[in-house]
Amino acid sequence: MHARHLTVFVVAAAVLHFAAPVGAVDVEDLIDQVTLAEYQSYLRVLTGVDVVPGHAPHSLTNRYSFGADIHVAAAWMHAHFDGLGLETSFHEFDPAFGPSVIGERPGTLHPDAIVVFCAHFDTYNGSNQNDAPGCDDNASGTAAVMMAASILAAESFDATIRFIAFSGEEQWMVGSEAYAMAAEAAGENIVAAINLDMLLHPGWDDHEPDPDYDLDIGGNTSSQWLAQLLAADFAQYTPIDVEVHESDDFVSDQWGFWQAGYDAVGLAEHTPSETWGGANDVYHQPTDTMDNPDIDWPFALHAIRGSMATLIQLAGLAACPADVDGDGDVDFADLLDVIAAWGACADCREDLDLNGVVGFSDVLVLIGAWGPCV
């Protein structure tokens, strides 16, 4: 294992250690908010069934990386993230391409630890770029990111969550690689990236060498901890089967993060080799639309719920860390606990500012949170 990979793994373990414990009930309460109606509402705009809010009467005919419509789609997603109260921005990586779109929910306890939840929103149709609705590839993943953002934006998390819609994936992960490389150059601590690419047609991979009706999870060697964590969460929170792959050839936008040394995995209805081998007969075709009769809506919703379960646990639902004794109030009893633990501290609960020492700065944190925990 390379030193960089080891460092990222250790940091990921630290996030899981410091994050407030997230119970099954908490996770289920959030992932149960995933609904078909909301999911389809985003798909309808992305695939041109409905006009783009704020751009009426415009409907998207494609989201080609070099076209005009990708800028309209990007502006709409930016407005969506911004309306949720997220810290929203574009990533302009090449003037020839449409921009990627980022919505960030800063962490309350470990804001420098970042978990990415992403998908690409550009489309491709080699025979006619003006007719590329891209419902499965990859409005399905993009709409999942938009819905996860709408559900989680109002929650507080220990670590930072970045919801990202990437451009330029169809030109070999140009946007995600540029983004990840820029993050690496800036020294950003991206603990994990979960990428969703094509979720609607699992039945089409029901042939050798992978005959299972399943969701495929692909990661490189250093990212297997994340792939296994996802597999465990899918087993706990959904009825669908998953298959984990350790491969540098399981390519989509997670590949861009691998190039920058970050751990990342991709989730898809089947493997890239199956897709390229003809398992999906609407792949990069004008028939990749919302009304295709082979779409499996329950499967897609479970794919979103399972991936969100891992996202929530990686980021950690923020508790009330100043409530040292856990009685639901920050009060004099907590102050006494802090005073009793005064001095050097190794991962103790009284070290509220996580500087390794229980001291006056922790008292200030406690006073700032005084009262009932919310």
N, C-alpha and C positions, 0 to 999 in steps of 0.2 A: 504493500500500500504506500503510495506516495505521501510525502510529509504533508502536502496541502490537503490531501484527502483525509488523512488522519486528523488534522486540525479541525476540518469541517465536521467530521464525525463526533469529535469530542465536544465541539460547540453545540451540536445538535443534542447530544446527551445532556449537556448542561441546561439547555432550554427545557427539555422534558423534566429535568430535575427541579428547576426553579419554578416552572409554571405551576399555577394553582391546579390542584387535582381536578380533572374534569370528569364528573360521574357520567354513567351511562344515561341517566335521566336527563342531564343537561344536554348531552349530545343529541339524544333522540328528540328533545323538545325543539331543537334548532333544525335538524335535518328533516323533521316531519313537516316543516314549513315549505319544503320543496313541492310545488304543485304543477300539474300539467298545464293549467290555464296560464300561469305566469310564464312558464318556459315557452309555450307556444306563442305567447304575445311577442317575445323577443325574436323568435324564429320568423314570425310573419313579417316583421319589418326587415330583418336581415336578408330574407329571400324575395322581397318585393311584393309579397301578398298585400301588405298594408303600406300606406304612405309613411314616410319617415317623420316622426313627430318633430315639429319645429321647422320642417322643410316641405310641408305640403305645398303643392300636390305631388311632390317627387317620390317615386318608388325606385328602389334599387334593382337594377337588372344584373349587376355583377359587383364583385368587390375585388376586381383585378388590381394587383399591386401598383400598376402604372396608370390606372384609369382615374376618371373623375369621381366615380361613385364611392371609391374607397375613402375619399376625403369627407364625403357626406356621412358615410357610416361611422367614421372616426369621430366626427363632430357630435353625432348623436350619442355615441357611447361615452364620450367625454362629458356631455351634459347629464347623462344618466348617473355616472359616478359622482359628479359634482352635486347633483340634486340629493344624493344620499349623504352628503356631508363629508365625503372622502377628500383627501388631499389629491387633487387631480392634475395630470399633466400629459403632454404629448412627448414621445421620444422621436425626434426627427433625426434619423440616422443616415439618410441619403435623399437629396432633393428629388430624385427620380421616383421615389417610393412614397406611398401614403405613410403616415406616421403610425407608430404603435401608441396605445392609449393605456395610461396607468391611473389607478385609483388606490390610494394608500390609507390604511387604518393604522396609525402609529400605536405601538405598544406602550402600555402604561408602566411596565416594570423593566422590560428589556427591549427598549425601542431600537437598539442597534442590531438585534437579532431579527432577521427578515425571513418570512415564509412567503413564497410566490405561488399564486394560484392562477394559471394562465391557459390560453388557447390562442390559435391564430384565426384571424377573421378574413384574410384574403382568399380569393377563389381563383380557379383556373379551368379553362376549357380551350385546349390547344387548337381546336378547329374554329372556334368563334369566341374570342374573349369578351365580346359584348353580351353573351348569353351564358352566364356562369352563375346560377343561383346558389350553388354550394350549400345545400341544406345540411347534409351529413358532413361534408368536408368544406368548411368546418363551422358552419353556424351552430351545429349541435354542441360543440365545445364552447364557443363564444357565448351562446345564450346561457350555458351552465355557469360560466364565470359571472355573467351579469346578474343571474338570479342569486348566486352565492353572495355576491356583494350586497344585494338588496336585503338579504336576510341577516347578514353579519355586520353590516355597517354600524348599526346602533349598539352593538355589543362592545364591551371592553375586553381587550386581550393583553396578556403579558408581553408577547412579542408582536412585532409589526407584521401586518398582512399586506401584501401588494397584489391587487387584482390587475392582471395585464392582458390586453388583447393585442397580439403581435401582428404586424404586417410583414410581408416578404417571406413567409414560410415556403410558399410554392417555388420560390427562386433559391431553394436550399437554405432555409432557416436564416436568412440574411438579417431580419429584424431582431430575432431573439439572440443571435450570436453577437450582434453589435451591442445590444443592451447588456448582455452578460459580461462582455469584455469591458465595457465602460464601468460596470459595477465593480469588476475585479480591479481595474486600474484605480478606482476611487477607494479601494480597501473595504468595500461593503461586505458585511457578514450575512450572506444569503445562506441560511441554514439548510433550506430545502426548496425545491421547486416541483410542483405537481402540474403536469401539462395534460390537457384533455383534447384529443383529436379523433373525431369520428365515433359517435356513440349510438347511432340509430339503427344499424343493420347487423346485429350479431349473428342472425341466422345464416347469413351468407358465408360465414367461415365454417359451416358445418360439413367440412370435407378434410381429407388427409392433407398435411400431416397433423392437423389440429382439429379433430372432429367435435370438440366440445363446444357447447353453446355457452360461451364464456366471455368475460372481459379480460383482455390481455394487458399485463402490467410489465413494462420494459424499463430496465435500467442498466447502466454499466456496472462494473464490479464494485466500485466504491459506493454506489447508490443502493445496494441490495438491502441495507438496513431499512431504507425508506420503502422499498417495494414490499418487504415483508410486513412492515407496519401497516401499509395499506391493505395487504391481503388479510391480515388479522381483523382489521376494522370492517372489511367487506363481509367476512365470515360472521362477525358479531351483529352487524347492523342491517344486512341485506340478505335476500335469498339467492342472489346470483353467484355463480361460480367465477373464480378468477384463476388465471394462470400467470405465474411470474416467470419472466425471461431475463437472463443475464446476458446482455449482448450490446456491443457498441453499434450494431446495425439496426437496432430498434429506434429508427430516427423520426423525429419531429422536433418541435421546439425545445425539448429537453436536451437535444444534441448541442444546441448553442450554449447551454449552461455547462455541459461537460467540457467544452472547449476552454471555458474560463476556470475550470477546476472545481465547479460547484456540483453538489449532489442533486440529482433531479431524476424524475421518472416520467414516463408517458403512459397514459391510459387510452386504450382504443378497442373498438369492437373486434379487431383482429390484428395480426402482425403486419408490418410493412410488406414482407415478402408475399403474404397472402393477398394483400390489396393489389400489389403490383402484378401478381399472378392471375388476376381476374376474379377474385372472390366477390367483388362488389361491382355489379354491372352498370352502376350510375356514377362511378368514380370519375370525376373530371368531365362529366357529361351534362348537357342541358336538362336531363331527366332527374337530376339530383334536387328534387323539389319536396315541398312539405306534404303534397298529396300522394306521394308514392305509397302504394298499398303494403309494401314490405317493411315499413317503419315499425319498430317495436318500441312503443312509447314507455311501457312499464320498465323495460330494461334500461332505457336512457335515464329515467328518473332514479332508479337504483344506483346507476353509475355515478350520478351526481351526489346522491346521499352518502354513498360510501366514501367518495373522495373528500367530501366536506367533513365527514367524521374525523378523518386523519388531519385535515387542515385545522380543525378546531382544537384538537388535542396537541398538535405541534405548537400552535400559537398560544394556547392556554387561556381559557376564560379567566379574566382577571377577577380575583376575589377581593377581599379587603385586607391587604397585607398588614395594615396597622392594627388590626384586631388580633393581637398576639395571642390572647387566651381563647379566641374563637367563640365568644359568647354573643356575637352579633352587634356589639357596641365597642367603639374606641373610647376608653374612659380611664379612670384613675387606676383600675386594676392592671390595665395594659402598661401604664406608665411605671407601676411598681415592678412589673416583669422586666421592662427595659433596664431599670436601675439595678435590679438584681443581677442582670447579665452584663453589667458594665465592663468594658475592656475588650481585649482581642477576642475574635469570634470566628469560628470556622463553619460557615453555612448554617448559623443559628437563626431562628425565626425572629429574634429581637433586632437583628442587623437589617433594619428596614431600607437603608440606602445601599446595601450590598457592597460596602467598602471594606469589609473584613474586620470592622471595629464597631462595637456598640458604644455610642457616645452621644454628644449633644446634638449632632446632626440628625440622629434617629429620633430624638425627642421632638425636634422641629417637624419631622415627617408625621409623627404621631399627633402632635397638636394640630397640624394642618388637616388631619382626617377626623378630628374629634367629633363624636356623636354617633348616631346609629349608622351601621354599615348599609350602604345602598348597593 
